[in-house]
């Protein structure tokens, strides 16, 4: 839930920060916003491989550290290249965390209730949108 709050808040505040404070262009806004999702999606296959090697819980803990550190680094991002680097790191953290949490939910919910469990898990990703 809180992972997605952080993600959706950045969608509304970053464009203003990039345009007004960093004097970026609209195309730079698009790049910096998009790189988060691109990095999150491209991290999925690697995360799956790593979960098989070192375990879901360790990957989840590592991803939460990455996500938290990246969230704090926004306060130091005073240039477009720095902000781009933070977005790359933040996206990787979210991609790893969502992959790990989905796998953990699938592992802990009994097979006969897996659809219900995955539904509840997905339901908590939606409220931050509103």
C-alpha positions in Angstrom: 0.0 0.0 0.0 2.6 2.5 1.1 4.9 1.6 -1.9 2.2 2.8 -4.2 1.4 6.0 -2.2 5.0 7.0 -2.7 4.8 6.2 -6.4 1.6 8.1 -7.1 2.6 11.1 -5.0 5.7 11.5 -7.2 3.6 11.5 -10.4 1.9 14.7 -9.3 4.8 16.6 -7.7 7.8 15.7 -9.8 6.6 17.5 -13.0 6.2 20.7 -11.1 9.6 20.4 -9.5 11.3 19.5 -12.8 9.7 22.4 -14.7 9.8 25.1 -12.0 12.8 24.4 -9.9 15.1 22.5 -12.2 14.1 24.4 -15.3 13.6 21.2 -17.2 11.6 20.8 -20.4 8.4 18.8 -20.9 10.3 16.1 -22.7 12.6 15.8 -19.6 9.6 15.5 -17.4 8.4 12.6 -19.6 11.7 10.9 -19.5 12.2 11.2 -15.7 8.6 10.1 -15.0 8.8 7.2 -17.5 12.2 5.8 -16.5 10.7 4.8 -13.1 8.1 2.5 -14.7 10.6 1.2 -17.3 13.1 0.3 -14.6 10.4 -1.3 -12.5 9.2 -3.5 -15.3 12.7 -4.5 -16.5 13.7 -5.5 -12.9 11.0 -8.2 -12.8 12.9 -11.0 -14.6 16.1 -10.4 -12.6 14.1 -10.3 -9.3 12.5 -13.6 -10.1 15.9 -15.2 -10.7 17.3 -13.7 -7.5 14.3 -14.9 -5.5 15.0 -18.4 -6.7 18.6 -18.1 -5.6 18.4 -16.3 -2.3 14.8 -16.3 -1.4 11.7 -14.0 -1.5 12.0 -12.6 2.0 15.7 -11.5 1.5 14.7 -9.9 -1.8 11.8 -8.2 -0.2 14.0 -6.8 2.6 16.6 -5.6 0.1 14.0 -4.0 -2.1 12.5 -2.1 0.8 15.9 -0.8 1.7 16.4 0.3 -1.9 13.0 1.9 -2.1 13.4 3.7 1.2 16.9 5.0 0.4 15.7 6.2 -3.0 12.7 7.9 -1.4 15.1 9.8 0.9 17.4 10.7 -2.0 14.7 12.8 -3.6 15.6 15.5 -1.0 19.2 15.6 -2.4 18.3 15.6 -6.1 19.1 19.1 -7.2 19.8 18.4 -10.8 18.2 16.5 -13.7 20.9 13.8 -13.9 20.7 13.2 -10.1 16.9 13.0 -10.3 17.1 10.6 -13.2 19.5 8.4 -11.1 17.1 8.5 -8.1 14.2 7.5 -10.3 16.1 4.6 -11.7 16.9 3.3 -8.2 13.4 4.0 -7.0 11.8 2.1 -9.9 14.1 -0.9 -9.3 13.1 -0.9 -5.7 9.4 -0.9 -6.5 9.8 -3.5 -9.2 11.7 -5.8 -6.9 9.2 -5.2 -4.0 6.1 -5.9 -6.0 7.6 -9.1 -7.5 8.6 -10.3 -4.1 5.3 -9.4 -2.3 3.3 -11.1 -5.1 5.4 -14.3 -4.7 5.1 -14.2 -1.0 1.3 -13.8 -1.1 1.1 -16.8 -3.6 3.3 -18.9 -1.2 1.4 -18.2 2.0 -2.2 -18.3 0.8 -3.7 -21.8 0.7 -4.1 -23.1 -2.9 -7.9 -23.2 -2.6 -8.0 -19.5 -1.6 -5.2 -18.2 -3.8 -7.5 -16.2 -6.1 -9.1 -14.5 -3.1 -5.7 -13.8 -1.5 -4.3 -12.4 -4.7 -7.5 -10.3 -5.1 -7.0 -8.8 -1.6 -3.4 -8.1 -2.4 -4.3 -6.3 -5.6 -7.1 -4.4 -3.9 -4.6 -2.6 -1.7 -2.7 -1.3 -4.7 -5.7 0.7 -5.9 -6.6 3.0 -3.1 -3.4 5.2 -3.4 -4.7 6.1 -6.9 -7.7 7.9 -5.5 
